[in-house]
């Protein structure tokens, strides 16, 4: 009997020690500087609002800046895994930087939750991408919203200008599909770099094609450049942007030149304008109140919402994963990957998440609305 009591006591001491040191380490790599800083800064600010304990375990967030650079993102990812023994990584902010992470996290068998938009981050599901999840809406979901709006408003021809990287290419592919469904003709296809300071040649080609509307497929403040140049050159057709510009920095940089622009966005952008019955209104307002409470009225952006949503799905998945292993071990990382796949009906800033083995995003049409820039503000557009 005495031996049994000693064994139980030893086990209790061991468990107590383990509980004391087995924090959950969440690695974060974001583009807080560089061309994608308007995305990374609100994401970084949001990380500070995420839960400090989940399932009774302390959460440590280790945040690194990748400067919007794919090489630095890979360096950060390796550092977080090998030096900080993280259990999961949130990031990075853009499609190119997120794609660069996949080989590293797959090799280390550490799940990642990307804040980049392209479906290419999680599709097609294979041995590597089974470790990748993401929170921003897929391009095709948003491209369909644009095409539907165009068709309903008499647009017959479209000019396209997108980033000369994975984001622009992904949007081009999905735009072609969406326009074809609505029998809208694509009459021009141009590219520009995130760091370009002039796009005159591309704009002249767009104007020469005489499209009814132009879609700029970029993200952050660099996306204002083609539209400002089109305005300067006298283009008077309709302007569309992607959800990659849905923050106040774009409004500031674009100024009067982006007035009247139409784009799809997550509900969080216009949460206070949504009907009371909208299923995302409550959870979107929860994020807005938390962010603006910490950073000031009017400071919230959709990009920070993607980081918030990463926190919400971790909040749902971690208690399940703790049943499969101790933090800091391969068993826990595997259990967490499986638990992320099993997330159901989790409300976030952008939508309701229902993930599965074949869907590492888990959002549906509740995660999008159409908005218009009016008087320097975002205006919700009710879909008839």
C-alpha positions in Angstrom: 0.0 0.0 0.0 2.8 2.4 1.0 4.6 1.6 -2.3 1.4 2.4 -4.3 1.1 5.8 -2.4 4.7 6.6 -3.2 4.2 5.8 -6.9 1.0 8.0 -7.0 2.9 10.8 -5.3 5.8 10.6 -7.7 3.3 10.6 -10.7 1.5 13.6 -9.3 4.8 15.5 -8.8 5.9 14.6 -12.4 2.6 15.7 -13.8 2.8 18.9 -11.8 6.2 19.7 -13.2 5.1 18.9 -16.7 2.1 21.2 -16.4 4.4 24.0 -15.1 6.7 23.9 -18.1 4.6 22.6 -20.9 3.4 25.9 -22.3 2.0 26.0 -25.8 4.3 27.9 -28.1 2.6 29.7 -31.0 5.1 31.0 -33.6 4.0 34.0 -35.6 5.7 35.4 -38.7 4.1 38.5 -40.2 4.9 41.2 -42.8 5.1 44.1 -40.3 7.4 46.0 -42.6 7.9 46.1 -46.4 5.2 46.3 -49.1 2.7 44.3 -47.1 3.1 46.2 -43.9 -0.5 47.5 -44.1 -1.5 43.9 -43.7 1.1 42.8 -41.2 0.7 45.7 -38.7 -3.0 45.1 -37.8 -2.3 41.4 -37.7 0.6 41.9 -35.3 -1.6 44.2 -33.2 -4.3 41.5 -33.1 -1.9 38.8 -31.9 -1.7 40.8 -28.6 -5.5 40.3 -28.2 -5.5 36.5 -28.5 -6.1 34.3 -25.5 -3.2 33.9 -23.0 -4.5 30.5 -21.8 -6.4 27.8 -23.6 -7.6 24.6 -22.1 -5.8 25.5 -18.9 -2.4 25.8 -20.7 -0.4 29.0 -20.9 0.0 30.3 -24.5 3.3 32.0 -25.6 3.2 34.0 -28.8 6.6 34.4 -30.4 6.2 37.1 -33.1 8.8 37.8 -35.9 8.8 40.2 -38.8 9.5 38.7 -42.2 9.6 42.2 -43.9 7.3 40.9 -46.7 10.2 38.8 -48.0 9.9 35.1 -48.8 13.5 34.3 -47.9 13.1 36.0 -44.5 9.8 34.1 -44.0 11.6 30.8 -44.5 14.3 31.8 -42.0 11.7 32.8 -39.5 9.8 29.6 -39.9 12.9 27.5 -39.4 13.9 29.5 -36.4 10.5 29.2 -34.7 10.5 25.4 -35.2 14.1 24.6 -34.3 15.0 27.2 -31.7 11.6 27.9 -30.1 10.0 24.5 -30.5 6.6 26.0 -31.5 3.5 23.8 -31.7 1.9 25.8 -34.5 2.7 28.8 -36.7 0.4 31.7 -37.6 1.4 33.4 -40.8 2.5 34.7 -43.0 0.6 37.8 -44.3 0.7 37.2 -48.0 0.3 34.4 -50.5 4.0 34.3 -51.7 5.4 34.3 -48.1 2.9 31.7 -47.0 3.7 29.4 -49.9 7.3 29.6 -49.1 6.6 28.2 -45.6 4.9 25.0 -46.7 8.0 22.8 -47.3 9.4 23.8 -43.9 6.3 23.1 -41.8 5.6 19.9 -43.7 9.2 18.6 -43.1 8.9 19.5 -39.4 5.3 18.2 -39.2 4.1 21.5 -37.6 0.7 22.9 -38.5 0.5 26.4 -39.9 -2.5 28.8 -40.2 -1.8 31.2 -43.0 -3.2 34.7 -43.3 -2.6 34.7 -47.1 -5.6 34.6 -49.4 -4.8 32.2 -52.3 -6.4 28.7 -52.4 -3.0 27.5 -53.6 -1.8 27.6 -49.9 -4.1 24.7 -49.0 -5.0 23.1 -52.4 -4.6 20.5 -53.6 -4.5 18.6 -50.3 -1.4 16.4 -50.3 1.4 15.2 -48.0 2.7 18.7 -47.5 -0.4 20.9 -47.6 -2.1 18.7 -45.0 -0.1 20.8 -42.5 -1.4 24.1 -44.0 -4.6 25.9 -43.0 -5.8 29.4 -43.6 -8.4 32.0 -42.5 -8.8 34.4 -45.4 -11.6 33.8 -48.0 -10.5 31.9 -51.1 -10.0 33.9 -54.3 -12.7 32.1 -56.2 -15.4 33.0 -53.6 -14.5 36.6 -54.0 -14.1 36.5 -57.8 -17.6 35.1 -58.1 -18.9 37.9 -56.0 -17.3 40.4 -58.3 -18.5 38.7 -61.5 -22.0 38.5 -60.2 -22.0 42.2 -59.4 -20.6 43.0 -62.8 -23.2 41.0 -64.6 -26.0 42.6 -62.5 -24.7 46.1 -63.4 -24.3 45.7 -67.2 -20.5 45.0 -67.4 -19.7 43.1 -70.6 -15.9 43.5 -70.9 -13.2 43.6 -68.3 -9.5 44.7 -68.1 -7.4 42.9 -65.5 -4.2 44.1 -63.9 -2.7 42.1 -61.0 0.5 41.6 -59.0 3.3 39.8 -60.9 3.4 37.1 -58.2 1.4 34.2 -56.9 -1.4 36.5 -55.6 -1.9 38.0 -59.1 -1.7 34.7 -60.9 -4.1 33.1 -58.6 -6.6 35.9 -59.0 -6.2 35.8 -62.8 -7.1 32.1 -62.9 -10.1 32.5 -60.7 -11.3 35.7 -62.5 -11.2 33.9 -65.8 -13.4 31.1 -64.4 -15.9 33.6 -62.7 -16.2 35.8 -65.8 -16.8 32.8 -68.1 -19.7 31.7 -65.9 -21.3 35.1 -66.3 -20.5 35.4 -70.1 -18.2 38.5 -69.5 -15.3 38.9 -71.8 -11.7 39.6 -70.5 -10.1 42.0 -73.0 -6.8 42.9 -71.3 -4.4 41.2 -68.9 -1.5 43.2 -67.3 0.9 42.8 -64.4 2.8 45.0 -61.9 5.1 44.5 -59.0 4.3 45.3 -55.4 7.3 47.7 -55.4 6.6 49.5 -58.7 6.4 53.2 -58.7 4.9 53.6 -62.2 2.5 51.5 -64.3 1.9 53.9 -67.2 2.6 51.3 -69.9 0.2 48.8 -68.5 -2.5 51.4 -67.9 -2.3 52.6 -71.5 -2.8 49.1 -72.7 -5.8 48.7 -70.5 -7.4 51.9 -71.7 -6.7 50.9 -75.3 -8.8 47.8 -74.8 -11.8 49.9 -73.8 -13.2 47.7 -71.1 -16.4 48.5 -69.2 -14.6 47.8 -66.0 -11.1 47.2 -64.6 -10.2 44.8 -61.9 -7.0 45.5 -59.9 -5.8 42.2 -58.3 -3.4 43.3 -55.6 -3.3 43.8 -51.8 -2.4 46.6 -49.5 -1.5 50.1 -50.5 0.4 49.1 -53.7 -3.0 48.4 -55.2 -3.8 52.1 -55.3 -1.2 52.8 -58.0 -2.9 51.3 -61.1 -6.2 53.0 -60.1 -4.6 56.4 -59.5 -2.9 56.1 -62.9 -6.1 55.1 -64.6 -7.8 58.1 -63.2 -5.0 60.4 -64.3 -5.3 59.0 -67.8 -9.0 59.6 -67.9 -10.5 56.1 -67.6 -14.2 56.5 -66.7 -15.4 52.9 -66.4 -16.1 50.9 -63.3 -13.4 50.1 -60.8 -13.1 46.8 -58.9 -10.5 45.7 -56.4 -10.1 42.5 -54.4 -10.5 41.9 -50.7 -6.7 42.4 -50.4 -7.2 46.2 -50.1 -9.9 46.3 -47.4 -8.2 48.5 -44.9 -8.0 52.2 -44.0 -4.5 52.6 -45.3 -5.8 51.9 -48.9 -8.4 54.6 -48.4 -5.7 57.0 -47.2 -3.3 56.3 -50.0 -5.9 56.1 -52.7 -7.8 59.2 -51.6 -10.3 60.6 -54.1 -9.0 58.4 -56.9 -10.5 55.3 -55.3 -14.0 56.8 -54.7 -16.7 54.6 -56.2 -14.5 51.5 -56.1 -16.4 48.2 -55.6 -14.9 45.1 -53.9 -15.9 41.9 -52.0 -14.8 41.9 -48.4 -15.3 40.0 -45.2 -18.3 41.0 -43.1 -16.0 42.5 -40.4 -15.3 45.5 -42.7 -18.9 46.8 -42.4 -20.2 44.8 -39.4 -22.1 47.7 -37.9 -24.0 48.1 -41.2 -25.1 44.5 -41.5 -28.7 43.4 -40.9 -29.3 42.2 -37.4 -30.0 38.7 -38.7 -26.6 38.4 -40.4 -24.9 35.3 -38.8 -21.5 36.9 -38.6 -22.5 40.4 -37.3 -22.1 39.5 -33.6 -18.7 37.8 -33.8 -17.4 40.5 -36.2 -18.4 43.2 -33.8 -16.7 41.3 -30.9 -13.4 41.6 -32.8 -14.0 45.2 -33.7 -14.7 46.1 -30.1 -11.6 44.3 -28.9 -9.3 45.8 -31.5 -10.6 49.4 -31.2 -10.6 49.1 -27.5 -6.8 48.6 -27.6 -5.9 50.6 -30.7 -8.5 53.4 -31.0 -11.7 54.1 -32.8 -11.6 53.4 -36.5 -8.3 51.6 -36.3 -9.7 48.1 -37.2 -8.9 46.4 -40.5 -10.0 43.2 -42.2 -6.4 41.8 -42.2 -6.3 41.9 -38.4 -9.5 39.9 -38.5 -7.7 37.0 -40.2 -5.3 36.8 -37.3 -8.2 37.0 -34.8 -9.9 34.1 -36.7 -6.7 32.1 -36.4 -6.9 32.6 -32.7 -10.5 31.5 -32.6 -9.9 28.2 -34.4 -6.9 27.5 -32.1 -9.1 28.2 -29.2 -11.5 25.5 -30.4 -8.8 23.0 -31.5 -6.3 23.1 -28.6 -8.5 21.6 -25.9 -9.1 18.7 -28.2 -5.4 18.3 -29.1 -4.4 18.3 -25.5 -6.1 14.9 -25.2 -3.6 13.5 -27.7 -0.3 14.7 -26.3 1.7 17.1 -24.3 2.6 20.5 -25.8 6.1 20.6 -27.2 5.9 17.0 -28.6 5.3 15.6 -32.0 2.3 13.8 -30.6 0.7 17.2 -29.7 1.5 18.8 -33.1 -0.1 15.8 -34.9 -3.1 16.0 -32.6 -3.4 19.7 -33.1 -3.3 19.2 -36.9 -6.1 16.7 -36.6 -8.1 18.9 -34.3 -7.9 21.9 -36.7 -9.4 19.7 -39.4 -12.3 18.9 -37.0 -13.2 22.5 -36.2 -17.0 23.0 -36.5 -19.3 26.1 -36.3 -16.6 28.4 -34.9 -17.7 32.1 -35.3 -15.0 34.5 -36.4 -14.6 38.1 -37.6 -15.0 37.0 -41.2 -17.4 34.0 -41.1 -18.3 30.7 -39.6 -15.5 28.1 -39.8 -16.3 24.4 -40.6 -13.1 22.6 -41.6 -12.6 19.0 -42.8 -9.9 16.8 -44.3 -10.7 18.2 -47.7 -11.3 21.8 -46.7 -8.6 23.6 -44.6 -10.4 26.9 -44.8 -14.0 26.0 -43.9 -15.7 29.3 -44.9 -18.9 29.5 -47.0 -20.8 32.4 -48.6 -21.5 33.9 -45.2 -17.9 35.1 -45.3 -18.4 37.7 -48.0 -20.2 40.9 -48.7 -19.9 43.6 -51.5 -18.9 47.1 -50.4 -18.3 50.4 -52.2 -16.1 53.3 -51.3 -18.2 56.3 -50.7 -16.9 59.6 -49.2 -13.8 57.9 -48.1 -15.7 55.2 -46.2 -16.8 51.6 -46.7 -20.4 51.2 -47.6 -22.3 47.9 -47.4 -24.0 47.0 -50.7 -27.1 45.0 -50.2 -27.4 42.2 -52.8 -30.7 42.2 -54.5 
